[in-house]
């Protein structure tokens, strides 16, 4: 399957151990920034995510009223199967949306649910 989907990550999906557990491979990415969002933190209690990431607190982003707010991260090219795997990795505090990137275009990103 061709990696034709853009996924923006600002958090644990950038970690090699998370990529290997979630996607079965290390992802190659390009630095970019998410436009119109601010980053904050949440505590993760899901035992499987804690085991995979090794981190209790994970970053999470929320939409900002200021379009100039940005969150730095990486853009990865993934397959539809890998996107489904990322959906399973992310806990219910997150929802996947399509958002604008500083480099132009859009990518899927996990933001605060609700």
Protein Blocks (a to p, Z undefined) as FASTA:
>chain_A
ZZfbdcddfblmlpmklmmmmnopacdddddddehiacdddddfbfklmmmnopabdcdd
dddfblkbccddddddddfklmmmmmmmpcfkbccdddddfkgpjddddddeZZ
